[in-house]
Amino acid sequence: MREPISVIGAGWVGLVTAACFADLGHEVTVRDVDAARIAELEAGRVPIHEPGLGELLGRNRSRLRFTTSSAQLFERSGLAFVCVGTPPTYSGDADLSAVWQVVDELPTTKDGLALIMKSTVPPGTGVQVRGRLDARGLTQVAYVSNPEFLAEGTAIANFMRPDRVVVGSFGSAEGDRVAMLYQEFAAPIVRADVTSAEMIKYASNAFLATKISFTNEIANVCEEVGADVTLVANGMGLDQRIGPHFLRAGLGYGGSCFPKDVAALKQLAGNSGYHFQLLTSVIEVNELQKRRVVGKLRKHLGSLQDRTVALLGLAFKPDTNDVREASSLVLALRLLAEGAHVKAWDPVAIEDARPLLAGVQLCEDLLEAVSGADAAVIVTEWNDLKALPRPEVRTAMNNPLIVDGRNLLDPETVRRAGFAYEGIGRPSSPVEGRVAPQPLELAEALARSLAEVPAG
Ligand SMILES: NC(=O)c1ccc[n+]([C@@H]2O[C@H](COP(=O)([O-])OP(=O)(O)OC[C@H]3O[C@@H](n4cnc5c(N)ncnc54)[C@H](O)[C@@H]3O)[C@@H](O)[C@H]2O)c1
């Protein structure tokens, strides 16, 4: 009989953790403070888009229980995975209020209670939690750091076949209890003290974000010197010291993790008296990268005033409906500020983006989004968009320009299909039979657009 477990927070991490442990044979109780979310789950509906999650939850329904009650949470188990959100505050630090709420609501009477932190928390948090538990007289409650490394879109595979499992503990026995849960995984289990375990998570995300910003800067230089970043990244990635992952140029990273974790690590360093210069640049490069499309559009269209731009993809990456910190949001608002009409399409994230995109025409249908557009911008590399350069899209557009913000398409194929192509860090190509605007025309267009800006 496997040890029953509890999961606190029914978001991406909580639901994937619950579904996977249930699939491994554990009885799992999931608690969330969001009553609507719990009602959805009880009714068999999955409140997020994550491939395979609905099937896994359905298959293990008999082992899963969903509740809003903290009392029910600990009825069957004292082994509680904390999977609540740790969003950024205005200061860039992590907002740990949900974590503190969990700590303060812990029952005092339950034996064998262990809090296992899967939420991403700044190094030093575990020591603070330990202090708060002890101050409440809960010295018998164990605390273990077990950061989660899953990526949305591939979360179940990442959970079931992780590269490593990190277990940080104050004492070896409590760490052993958590490590046991993962014993049948083939992955190495990295044992550490709590603060080092917390730092492994932050350092990993910060390093991946650094790789992305580095590649984006290389892409920008490639544009200047006429190189192709996709070839450069391939050539770099074959070097085993570098590795092939996260070397894809694009419109910058987004999502619920990288931006907030990189910012939180930078703030944590600053609060501790260290200026983390590299991360400051990583963040700045990422912010500028989201806006580079505007320059590319101007290069082809001149002023964007009253031009229609179709943004294809709103989610921060494919196979998720998560739009938190998505590049699409910055780009859409930047284009609106340029006076453009913005239309946008996404296969799953329209409703998530709607409250954030006032003034943008959201389209359920891809052809509707590109209809009348002067440019179509690939913002998220959805698989459906691989078939974008096709005759009905060209016919529907007012001007056949594709700006491929994720280097999803083959430039030559796009050009042969009658579109002008502009990627990231690759040579651009005008549509066959058309000539791209010359610098003088661009200067004139810019002068006209400046003249249109009201004084003051
Ligand atoms: N999403 C990812 O890809 C990912 C990957 C690795 C780590 N993480 C980390 O895991 C944590 C959770 O991320 P997420 O994306 O699943 O968040 P999420 O926002 O999708 O879900 C968090 C859930 O916690 C619930 N919650 C808040 N306070 C609660 C409380 N006191 N008791 C019970 N439930 C409560 C919320 O209602 C929400 O449903 C974060 O720290 C995040 O940084 C996320």
The ligand as a Gaussian input file, in Angstrom:
#p B3LYP/6-31G(d) Opt

LIG

0 1
 N        3.687000      26.290000     -14.090000
 C        4.884000      25.765000     -14.224000
 O        5.312000      25.434000     -15.340000
 C        5.776000      25.548000     -13.036000
 C        6.885000      24.690000     -13.156000
 C        7.699000      24.500000     -12.032000
 C        7.439000      25.162000     -10.844000
 N        6.361000      26.000000     -10.783000
 C        6.120000      26.668000      -9.502000
 O        5.091000      25.952000      -8.845000
 C        4.226000      26.848000      -8.128000
 C        2.806000      26.701000      -8.636000
 O        2.785000      27.071000     -10.007000
 P        1.473000      26.859000     -10.901000
 O        1.834000      27.307000     -12.283000
 O        0.943000      25.488000     -10.686000
 O        0.524000      27.933000     -10.230000
 P       -1.019000      28.202000     -10.528000
 O       -1.209000      29.650000     -10.346000
 O       -1.414000      27.569000     -11.808000
 O       -1.768000      27.413000      -9.355000
 C       -1.679000      27.741000      -8.017000
 C       -2.940000      27.295000      -7.342000
 O       -2.789000      27.458000      -5.935000
 C       -4.045000      27.841000      -5.405000
 N       -3.865000      28.408000      -4.068000
 C       -3.442000      29.639000      -3.713000
 N       -3.390000      29.767000      -2.368000
 C       -3.780000      28.571000      -1.863000
 C       -3.934000      28.046000      -0.535000
 N       -3.626000      28.786000       0.529000
 N       -4.363000      26.795000      -0.388000
 C       -4.661000      26.022000      -1.463000
 N       -4.533000      26.463000      -2.742000
 C       -4.104000      27.704000      -2.936000
 C       -4.580000      28.807000      -6.438000
 O       -5.970000      29.004000      -6.321000
 C       -4.172000      28.109000      -7.744000
 O       -5.177000      27.248000      -8.213000
 C        4.829000      28.233000      -8.348000
 O        5.689000      28.522000      -7.292000
 C        5.609000      28.084000      -9.625000
 O        6.676000      28.989000      -9.715000
 C        5.529000      26.187000     -11.827000

